[in-house]
């Protein structure tokens, strides 16, 4: 009897093949062992409104069908019962007594340990990559006939340059050798836009890797190959907006799917309105409902079907690809209720999963509001574990470029770190010198190699999770302009015919090689040092151009002395007697030399001395 039913289902499947192809289902598959047994499928097809959906195999139960405003969408709630096993679950779609299609839906088994997967932490160093500008591993996918933007021209700042996922895979060994343990790629999902589609933040299909980068399978291969090398993949998620070329914009599922009736109305960018005790509702609404630019429609996260769609899409990519973390673009522009529902859903399925949100504010009070564990005056409790530490980034820049005085220079760094009291967990913040939206740090310090090395030393040893932008290891700069297209320059050696190559070292100049070797030494040392990756921090107020701090655990201790002066400094170790034993030995992390603690500690001019305290 079972064989007969199976053959019948196969017959139904093949006789309805043409109809089946015209009906798309998202998400395309799911998993049986998820903590949340509820799943909402979105069916998209011509005049599908009013259709009935029937599950033809027990264990995958239709609970409720919801009609959309559009005639071409259907939202169907399912319950994955405890009895459900991995396999095919045919769905029969009928309308007016006729079978439109019988579609096999796959429920799969989760990879062992998926729920408790290791995510990025302070033990890691994140390598930020702009995929289109990193390496072209497959020249056959530089353009795609079905997508709007055809031009590939490396001489232009805002056209596509041809970098792809294969190029990243080809350089995983280099990334590992440098000491990076996680990769954050700018978004890889389809961006079918007329111009400037390379950056990835104008998504036009949430379940499809842009074919100019590769395919879903190729992205999964990247995650697998990276994981073999101990490297986690962090996906860049956009919760707030889409690209104007998204297929939704031609046929909105619901009239309120996009804010402002799908008509461009700019956001006010007043992010303080999310937490200001004196805020007006108009200002808050103006922030979260407004669009960034005309080509980035703002999603209405108050629509429950859209909210569920985005939540399920995030979980799908984590499970499908085996992600090791998320970076969330423009986090405070989302509705608070949605943000919490999203973080709660992710954390429920992956309790140890780390997620870092972008909140570009220089006052630590603003980003601290969004961190999980923070008790806010208005009662808001966030579920977001980590934030990008923009206040620290700005403080490092000012500390190294301002003249020293009672309220300038290194004091800026000391002061911003003293504000850590307002964070729930400052050790889980992502710290950085620069990123894809600001001038390269080498440019910020006016290409001063000594100050640049101090910056790299700070970001590798301060509390938090370091993130370093690709090319930083070879002094990437943007001397001509502050345009994003220049900041996101092509990685050396990433294209056939490139004569200069960062991986092989071919034709790198002495300064580039020096920085590359220095950073590789520093990051690979960091991997194995408990004090820096897991320890607490103690610092001493800067004085006379000297700033000193310690990272420490019960078993390990590291001292960092920053000398901003143009001459060698002899630092009195007695200043640090509360943590530095008088009989200590000091091991220089860079050159390996060991010395006994004497009457003074010599620190070279314009440098950061990093030593293990033995």
C-alpha positions as CSV (number, residue, x, y, z in Angstrom):
1,X,0.0,0.0,0.0
2,X,2.8,2.4,0.9
3,X,4.6,1.7,-2.4
4,X,1.3,2.4,-4.3
5,X,0.9,5.8,-2.5
6,X,4.5,6.7,-3.2
7,X,4.1,5.9,-7.0
8,X,0.9,7.9,-7.0
9,X,2.7,10.9,-5.5
10,X,5.4,10.6,-8.1
11,X,2.8,10.5,-10.9
12,X,1.1,13.6,-9.5
13,X,4.5,15.3,-9.2
14,X,5.5,14.7,-12.8
15,X,2.1,15.5,-14.3
16,X,2.1,18.9,-12.5
17,X,5.8,19.7,-13.3
18,X,5.0,22.8,-15.4
19,X,2.7,24.2,-12.7
20,X,5.3,23.4,-10.0
21,X,8.0,25.4,-11.8
22,X,5.8,28.4,-11.7
23,X,5.3,28.3,-8.0
24,X,8.2,29.3,-5.7
25,X,8.3,28.4,-2.0
26,X,10.4,30.2,0.6
27,X,12.2,28.9,2.6
28,X,13.1,26.2,0.1
29,X,13.6,23.5,2.9
30,X,13.7,23.3,6.7
31,X,14.9,21.0,9.5
32,X,13.1,18.6,11.8
33,X,15.1,19.2,15.0
34,X,14.5,22.9,15.4
35,X,13.4,24.1,18.8
36,X,10.6,26.0,17.3
37,X,8.3,23.5,15.5
38,X,6.4,26.2,13.6
39,X,7.2,27.2,10.1
40,X,5.5,29.7,7.7
41,X,6.0,29.0,4.0
42,X,5.5,31.8,1.4
43,X,4.2,30.5,-1.9
44,X,4.5,32.8,-4.9
45,X,2.7,32.1,-8.2
46,X,0.2,33.6,-10.6
47,X,-3.3,34.0,-9.1
48,X,-2.4,31.6,-6.2
49,X,-4.6,33.6,-3.8
50,X,-7.5,31.5,-2.6
51,X,-5.7,28.2,-3.1
52,X,-5.6,25.4,-0.5
53,X,-2.5,23.6,0.6
54,X,-2.5,20.0,1.8
55,X,0.4,18.1,3.2
56,X,0.3,14.5,1.8
57,X,2.6,13.0,4.4
58,X,2.0,12.8,8.2
59,X,4.2,14.8,10.5
60,X,4.1,18.1,8.5
61,X,0.8,19.6,9.3
62,X,-1.0,22.6,7.7
63,X,-2.3,24.8,10.5
64,X,-3.6,27.9,8.7
65,X,-3.5,29.6,5.4
66,X,-3.4,33.4,5.1
67,X,-4.4,35.3,2.0
68,X,-2.2,38.3,1.1
69,X,-3.3,41.5,-0.5
70,X,-1.6,40.5,-3.7
71,X,-3.3,37.7,-5.8
72,X,0.1,36.1,-6.3
73,X,1.2,35.2,-2.7
74,X,0.0,32.7,-0.1
75,X,1.3,32.4,3.5
76,X,0.9,29.0,5.0
77,X,1.5,28.0,8.7
78,X,2.9,24.5,9.3
79,X,3.6,22.5,12.4
80,X,6.5,20.1,12.3
81,X,5.3,17.4,14.6
82,X,7.6,15.4,16.9
83,X,7.0,12.3,14.7
84,X,8.4,14.0,11.6
85,X,11.5,12.4,10.1
86,X,13.9,13.8,7.6
87,X,12.6,13.3,4.0
88,X,10.3,14.6,1.3
89,X,6.9,15.9,2.3
90,X,4.8,16.5,-0.8
91,X,2.5,19.5,-0.7
92,X,-0.6,19.5,-2.9
93,X,-1.8,22.9,-4.0
94,X,-5.4,23.1,-5.2
95,X,-7.8,25.8,-6.3
96,X,-11.4,25.6,-7.3
97,X,-11.2,21.8,-7.2
98,X,-8.2,21.5,-9.5
99,X,-4.7,20.5,-8.6
100,X,-2.3,23.3,-9.5
101,X,0.8,21.4,-8.4
102,X,2.2,18.8,-6.1
103,X,5.6,20.0,-4.8
104,X,8.0,17.9,-2.8
105,X,9.1,19.8,0.3
106,X,12.3,18.7,2.1
107,X,12.6,18.5,5.9
108,X,16.2,17.7,6.6
109,X,18.3,16.6,9.6
110,X,20.4,19.2,11.4
111,X,24.2,18.8,11.4
112,X,25.4,17.3,14.7
113,X,26.1,20.0,17.3
114,X,24.4,22.7,15.2
115,X,22.4,24.2,18.1
116,X,25.5,24.6,20.2
117,X,27.9,25.7,17.4
118,X,30.9,27.8,18.4
119,X,30.5,31.4,17.4
120,X,33.0,34.3,17.2
121,X,34.3,35.7,20.5
122,X,37.2,37.6,22.0
123,X,39.4,34.6,21.1
124,X,39.0,35.6,17.4
125,X,40.3,38.2,15.0
126,X,37.8,39.1,12.3
127,X,39.0,39.8,8.7
128,X,36.5,42.2,7.0
129,X,36.3,41.6,3.2
130,X,34.6,43.5,0.4
131,X,34.1,40.4,-1.9
132,X,33.9,42.3,-5.2
133,X,37.3,43.9,-4.5
134,X,39.2,41.0,-2.8
135,X,39.9,38.4,-5.5
136,X,38.5,37.2,-8.8
137,X,38.7,33.4,-8.6
138,X,36.2,32.7,-11.4
139,X,36.2,35.1,-14.4
140,X,33.2,33.3,-16.0
141,X,30.8,34.8,-13.5
142,X,32.0,38.4,-13.8
143,X,28.7,39.3,-15.5
144,X,25.3,37.5,-15.7
145,X,22.8,37.9,-18.5
146,X,19.8,38.0,-16.3
147,X,21.1,40.8,-14.0
148,X,20.9,44.5,-14.8
149,X,24.4,45.8,-14.2
150,X,26.7,44.5,-16.9
151,X,29.8,46.7,-16.6
152,X,32.9,45.3,-15.1
153,X,35.7,47.9,-15.0
154,X,38.4,47.9,-12.4
155,X,39.4,51.4,-13.3
156,X,36.1,52.8,-12.0
157,X,35.3,53.3,-8.3
158,X,31.7,52.2,-8.4
159,X,31.4,49.5,-11.0
160,X,31.8,45.8,-10.3
161,X,35.4,44.6,-10.4
162,X,34.8,40.8,-10.5
163,X,35.8,39.6,-7.1
164,X,33.9,36.5,-5.9
165,X,33.5,33.7,-3.4
166,X,36.0,31.4,-5.2
167,X,38.6,34.2,-4.8
168,X,38.1,34.1,-1.0
169,X,38.3,30.3,-1.0
170,X,41.6,30.4,-2.9
171,X,43.1,32.7,-0.2
172,X,41.9,30.9,2.9
173,X,45.3,29.5,3.6
174,X,46.8,33.0,3.4
175,X,44.1,34.3,5.8
176,X,44.8,31.5,8.2
177,X,48.6,32.2,7.9
178,X,48.1,35.8,8.8
179,X,46.4,34.8,12.0
180,X,42.7,35.7,11.3
181,X,40.2,33.3,12.7
182,X,36.9,34.7,11.3
183,X,35.8,36.3,8.1
184,X,33.1,39.0,7.8
185,X,32.1,39.4,4.2
186,X,30.0,42.3,3.1
187,X,26.6,41.0,1.9
188,X,26.8,38.3,-0.8
189,X,23.1,38.1,-1.6
190,X,21.7,39.1,-5.0
191,X,21.8,42.8,-5.7
192,X,20.1,43.2,-9.0
193,X,20.4,47.0,-9.3
194,X,21.1,49.2,-12.3
195,X,24.3,50.7,-10.8
196,X,26.6,50.3,-7.8
197,X,25.4,46.7,-7.1
198,X,28.9,45.6,-5.9
199,X,28.6,46.5,-2.2
200,X,25.8,44.1,-1.4
201,X,23.5,46.2,0.8
202,X,20.6,46.5,-1.8
203,X,19.3,42.9,-1.5
204,X,16.9,41.8,-4.3
205,X,16.5,38.1,-3.3
206,X,17.0,36.9,0.3
207,X,17.5,33.3,-0.6
208,X,20.0,33.6,-3.4
209,X,23.7,34.4,-3.5
210,X,24.4,36.9,-6.3
211,X,25.5,34.8,-9.3
212,X,28.4,37.2,-9.9
213,X,29.8,36.1,-6.5
214,X,28.9,32.4,-7.1
215,X,26.0,30.3,-5.9
216,X,24.4,29.1,-2.7
217,X,26.4,25.9,-3.0
218,X,29.6,27.9,-3.5
219,X,28.9,29.9,-0.4
220,X,28.4,26.7,1.6
221,X,31.7,25.5,0.2
222,X,33.4,28.6,1.5
223,X,31.9,28.0,5.0
224,X,33.0,24.4,4.9
225,X,36.5,25.1,3.7
226,X,36.9,27.9,6.2
227,X,35.8,25.7,9.0
228,X,38.4,23.1,8.1
229,X,41.0,25.8,8.8
230,X,39.5,27.0,12.0
231,X,38.0,30.1,10.4
232,X,34.4,31.1,11.1
233,X,32.2,32.8,8.5
234,X,30.2,35.9,9.7
235,X,27.4,36.9,7.4
236,X,26.4,40.6,7.0
237,X,22.6,40.8,7.5
238,X,20.4,43.7,6.4
239,X,17.2,43.8,8.5
240,X,16.1,47.3,7.7
241,X,15.9,47.7,4.0
242,X,16.1,46.0,0.6
243,X,17.1,47.1,-2.9
244,X,14.6,48.8,-5.2
245,X,15.2,46.0,-7.7
246,X,13.7,43.4,-5.3
247,X,10.9,41.3,-6.9
248,X,8.7,42.5,-4.0
249,X,8.7,46.0,-5.4
250,X,6.9,44.9,-8.6
251,X,4.2,43.0,-6.6
252,X,4.1,43.8,-2.9
253,X,2.6,40.8,-0.9
254,X,0.8,43.3,1.4
255,X,0.1,47.0,0.8
256,X,2.0,47.9,4.0
257,X,5.0,45.7,3.2
258,X,7.2,48.7,2.6
259,X,7.0,51.9,4.7
260,X,5.5,55.1,3.3
261,X,3.5,53.2,0.7
262,X,6.7,52.3,-1.3
263,X,7.3,56.0,-1.9
264,X,10.7,57.4,-1.0
265,X,10.7,59.3,2.3
266,X,14.1,59.8,3.9
267,X,14.9,58.7,7.4
268,X,15.9,61.5,9.8
269,X,18.9,59.5,11.1
270,X,18.1,60.7,14.6
271,X,19.2,57.4,16.3
272,X,19.0,58.9,19.7
273,X,15.2,58.9,19.2
274,X,15.2,55.2,20.1
275,X,16.2,56.0,23.7
276,X,15.9,59.7,24.4
277,X,13.7,60.2,27.5
278,X,12.4,63.4,25.9
279,X,11.8,62.0,22.4
280,X,8.7,62.6,20.3
281,X,7.0,59.7,18.7
282,X,7.3,61.6,15.4
283,X,11.1,61.6,15.6
284,X,11.2,57.8,16.4
285,X,8.8,57.0,13.6
286,X,10.9,59.3,11.3
287,X,14.0,57.3,12.1
288,X,12.6,53.7,11.7
289,X,10.2,54.2,8.9
290,X,12.3,56.4,6.7
291,X,14.4,55.2,3.7
292,X,18.2,55.5,3.5
293,X,18.2,56.5,-0.2
294,X,15.6,56.1,-3.0
295,X,17.2,52.8,-4.1
296,X,16.8,51.2,-0.6
297,X,13.1,50.8,0.3
298,X,12.5,50.5,4.1
299,X,10.8,47.3,5.2
300,X,7.8,47.6,7.5
301,X,8.8,45.2,10.3
302,X,5.5,45.7,12.0
303,X,3.9,43.5,9.4
304,X,3.9,40.1,11.1
305,X,4.4,38.2,7.9
306,X,7.4,40.2,6.8
307,X,8.9,39.9,10.3
308,X,8.5,36.2,10.3
309,X,10.0,36.0,6.7
310,X,13.1,37.9,7.8
311,X,13.5,35.8,11.0
312,X,13.2,32.5,9.1
313,X,15.5,33.7,6.4
314,X,18.3,34.4,8.9
315,X,17.9,31.0,10.6
316,X,17.8,29.3,7.2
317,X,21.2,30.7,6.2
318,X,22.8,29.9,9.6
319,X,21.7,26.3,9.3
320,X,22.2,25.9,5.6
321,X,25.6,27.3,5.4
322,X,26.9,26.6,8.9
323,X,27.6,30.3,9.8
324,X,29.7,31.3,12.8
325,X,28.1,34.6,13.5
326,X,26.2,37.6,12.1
327,X,26.9,41.3,11.7
328,X,23.8,43.4,11.5
329,X,23.7,46.5,9.3
330,X,22.1,49.7,10.6
331,X,20.8,48.0,13.7
332,X,19.0,51.0,15.4
333,X,17.0,51.8,12.3
334,X,14.8,48.7,13.0
335,X,11.7,48.6,15.1
336,X,12.6,47.7,18.7
337,X,9.9,45.0,19.0
338,X,11.1,43.4,15.8
339,X,14.8,43.6,16.8
340,X,14.0,41.7,20.0
341,X,11.8,39.1,18.3
342,X,14.6,38.5,15.8
343,X,17.4,38.2,18.4
344,X,15.2,36.0,20.6
345,X,14.4,33.6,17.7
346,X,18.1,33.3,16.7
347,X,19.3,32.8,20.3
348,X,16.6,30.3,21.0
349,X,17.8,28.1,18.2
350,X,21.5,28.9,18.8
351,X,22.1,29.8,22.5
352,X,25.9,30.4,22.0
353,X,25.6,32.4,18.8
354,X,27.2,35.8,18.6
355,X,25.7,38.8,16.7
356,X,27.2,42.2,16.4
357,X,25.2,45.3,15.5
358,X,26.2,48.5,13.7
359,X,25.4,51.6,15.7
360,X,27.6,54.4,14.4
361,X,27.5,56.8,17.4
362,X,30.6,58.1,19.2
363,X,28.9,58.5,22.6
364,X,29.1,55.1,24.3
365,X,25.7,55.7,26.0
366,X,24.0,55.2,22.6
367,X,25.5,51.8,21.6
368,X,25.5,50.5,25.2
369,X,21.7,50.7,25.1
370,X,21.4,47.9,22.6
371,X,23.7,45.3,24.3
372,X,22.1,42.2,25.8
373,X,22.1,42.4,29.6
374,X,21.9,46.2,29.8
375,X,19.2,47.4,32.2
376,X,18.0,50.6,30.6
377,X,16.0,53.4,32.4
378,X,13.1,53.0,30.0
379,X,12.9,49.2,30.7
380,X,14.0,48.1,27.3
381,X,16.0,44.9,27.4
382,X,17.9,44.0,24.2
383,X,18.9,40.6,23.0
384,X,21.8,41.7,20.9
385,X,25.1,40.3,22.3
386,X,27.6,42.7,20.7
387,X,28.0,46.1,19.1
388,X,30.6,47.7,16.9
389,X,32.7,49.9,19.1
390,X,32.7,53.2,17.1
391,X,33.5,55.3,20.2
392,X,36.8,53.4,20.7
393,X,37.7,53.6,17.0
394,X,37.4,57.4,17.2
395,X,39.3,57.6,20.5
396,X,42.2,55.6,19.0
397,X,42.4,58.0,16.0
398,X,42.3,61.1,18.3
399,X,44.7,59.6,20.8
400,X,47.4,59.0,18.1
401,X,46.9,62.2,16.0
402,X,46.2,64.9,18.6
403,X,48.9,66.7,20.5
404,X,49.3,65.6,24.1
405,X,47.6,67.8,26.8
406,X,45.5,67.5,29.8
407,X,42.3,66.8,27.7
408,X,43.7,65.6,24.4
409,X,45.7,62.8,22.8
410,X,46.1,59.5,24.8
411,X,43.7,60.7,27.4
412,X,40.9,60.3,24.8
413,X,41.6,56.5,24.7
414,X,41.9,56.3,28.5
415,X,38.6,58.1,28.9
416,X,36.5,56.2,26.5
417,X,37.7,52.9,28.1
418,X,36.6,54.2,31.5
419,X,33.1,54.4,30.1
420,X,33.0,50.6,29.9
421,X,30.9,50.7,33.1
422,X,27.8,51.5,31.0
423,X,28.2,48.3,28.8
424,X,26.8,45.0,29.9
425,X,29.8,43.3,28.5
426,X,32.5,45.5,27.0
427,X,34.7,42.4,26.4
428,X,32.2,41.3,23.7
429,X,32.4,44.5,21.7
430,X,33.9,44.4,18.2
431,X,36.8,46.8,18.0
432,X,38.5,48.2,14.9
433,X,40.7,50.9,13.4
434,X,38.6,51.3,10.2
435,X,36.0,49.6,8.1
436,X,34.4,49.7,4.6
437,X,32.6,53.0,5.3
438,X,35.5,55.2,6.5
439,X,39.0,56.2,5.5
440,X,41.7,53.6,5.9
441,X,43.5,54.0,9.2
442,X,46.8,54.3,7.3
443,X,45.3,57.4,5.7
444,X,43.8,58.6,9.0
445,X,47.3,58.7,10.6
446,X,48.7,60.4,7.4
447,X,50.7,57.3,6.5
448,X,52.9,57.5,9.6
449,X,54.2,53.9,9.8
450,X,55.0,54.2,13.5
451,X,51.6,55.5,14.5
452,X,50.0,52.8,12.3
453,X,51.8,50.0,14.1
454,X,50.7,51.5,17.4
455,X,47.2,51.3,16.2
456,X,47.5,47.7,15.1
457,X,49.1,46.9,18.5
458,X,46.2,48.5,20.3
459,X,43.5,46.8,18.3
460,X,45.2,43.4,18.9
461,X,45.6,43.7,22.7
462,X,42.8,45.9,24.0
463,X,39.6,44.4,25.4
464,X,37.1,43.2,22.8
465,X,37.0,41.3,19.5
466,X,39.4,42.8,16.9
467,X,38.2,43.4,13.3
468,X,40.8,44.3,10.7
469,X,39.9,45.4,7.1
470,X,41.4,43.5,4.2
471,X,44.6,45.2,3.0
472,X,45.4,46.7,6.4
473,X,48.2,44.2,6.6
474,X,49.9,45.9,3.6
475,X,49.2,49.6,4.4
476,X,46.1,50.1,2.2
477,X,45.3,53.8,2.0
478,X,42.9,56.1,0.2
479,X,45.1,59.2,-0.6
480,X,43.0,60.6,-3.4
481,X,39.6,60.8,-1.9
482,X,37.2,59.6,0.8
483,X,35.0,57.8,-1.7
484,X,33.9,54.4,-0.7
485,X,35.0,53.0,-4.1
486,X,38.6,54.1,-3.3
487,X,38.5,52.9,0.3
488,X,37.3,49.5,-1.0
489,X,40.4,49.1,-3.2
490,X,41.3,45.9,-5.0
491,X,43.4,43.4,-3.0
492,X,46.9,43.0,-4.5
493,X,47.2,39.8,-6.6
494,X,43.6,39.0,-6.6
495,X,43.2,39.3,-10.4
496,X,45.0,37.5,-13.2
497,X,47.8,39.7,-14.5
498,X,48.3,41.6,-11.2
499,X,52.1,42.1,-10.8
500,X,51.9,43.0,-7.1
501,X,50.7,40.2,-4.9
502,X,50.0,40.3,-1.2
503,X,49.8,36.5,-0.9
504,X,53.1,35.7,-2.5
505,X,54.8,38.9,-1.5
506,X,55.7,39.6,-5.1
507,X,56.8,43.3,-5.7
508,X,55.6,44.4,-2.2
509,X,57.7,47.3,-1.0
510,X,59.7,47.1,2.3
511,X,57.1,49.1,4.3
512,X,54.3,46.7,3.1
513,X,56.3,43.6,3.9
514,X,57.3,45.0,7.3
515,X,53.7,45.7,8.3
516,X,52.5,42.3,7.0
517,X,55.2,40.4,8.9
518,X,54.5,42.5,12.0
519,X,50.8,41.9,12.0
520,X,51.1,38.2,11.3
521,X,53.5,37.8,14.2
522,X,51.2,39.7,16.5
523,X,47.9,37.9,15.5
524,X,49.4,34.5,15.6
525,X,50.8,35.2,19.1
526,X,47.5,36.5,20.2
527,X,45.8,33.2,19.3
528,X,47.6,31.4,22.1
529,X,47.6,34.1,24.8
530,X,45.0,33.7,27.4
531,X,45.4,37.1,29.0
532,X,44.7,39.0,25.7
533,X,41.9,36.7,24.5
534,X,40.1,36.1,27.8
535,X,41.7,38.3,30.4
536,X,40.5,41.4,32.3
537,X,42.0,44.8,31.7
538,X,43.7,47.3,34.1
539,X,45.1,50.6,32.8
540,X,46.9,53.6,34.1
541,X,46.1,57.2,33.2
542,X,48.4,58.5,30.5
543,X,51.2,60.9,31.5
544,X,54.0,62.6,29.5
545,X,53.0,60.8,26.3
546,X,53.0,57.3,27.9
547,X,49.9,55.1,28.3
548,X,50.2,51.7,29.9
549,X,47.6,48.9,30.4
550,X,47.6,45.2,31.4
551,X,45.6,42.2,30.3
552,X,45.6,39.4,32.8
553,X,44.1,36.2,34.1
554,X,45.2,34.1,37.1
555,X,47.7,32.3,34.9
556,X,48.8,34.9,32.3
557,X,49.7,38.6,32.2
558,X,50.5,41.0,29.3
559,X,51.7,44.6,29.6
560,X,51.4,47.1,26.8
561,X,53.2,50.5,27.0
562,X,52.4,53.1,24.3
563,X,55.1,55.7,23.8
564,X,53.8,58.5,21.7
565,X,56.9,60.6,22.1
566,X,59.4,61.1,19.3
567,X,62.2,60.0,21.6
568,X,62.9,56.8,23.6
569,X,61.3,56.7,27.0
570,X,62.5,55.1,30.2
571,X,59.4,54.1,32.2
572,X,59.5,53.6,35.9
573,X,58.1,50.0,36.6
574,X,57.3,51.1,40.2
575,X,54.3,53.0,38.7
576,X,52.7,49.6,38.2
577,X,53.6,47.8,41.4
578,X,50.0,46.9,42.1
579,X,50.1,44.4,39.2
580,X,53.8,44.2,38.1
581,X,56.0,42.1,40.5
582,X,59.4,43.6,41.2
583,X,61.1,40.3,40.2
584,X,59.2,39.9,37.0
585,X,60.8,38.9,33.7
586,X,59.5,40.5,30.5
587,X,59.3,38.7,27.1
588,X,59.0,40.9,24.1
589,X,56.2,39.5,21.9
590,X,57.6,40.6,18.6
591,X,61.3,39.8,18.9
592,X,61.1,37.1,21.6
593,X,63.8,38.7,23.8
594,X,63.5,38.1,27.6
595,X,64.8,40.6,30.1
596,X,64.7,41.1,33.9
597,X,62.7,43.9,35.3
598,X,65.2,46.7,36.2
599,X,65.1,50.3,37.3
600,X,63.4,51.3,34.1
601,X,61.6,49.9,31.1
602,X,63.0,51.2,27.8
603,X,60.3,51.9,25.1
604,X,61.3,52.9,21.6
605,X,60.1,56.2,20.2
606,X,56.6,56.2,18.7
607,X,55.9,52.6,19.5
608,X,53.9,50.1,21.5
609,X,55.9,47.7,23.6
610,X,54.0,44.4,24.1
611,X,55.5,42.0,26.7
612,X,54.5,38.9,28.5
613,X,55.1,39.2,32.2
614,X,56.8,35.9,33.3
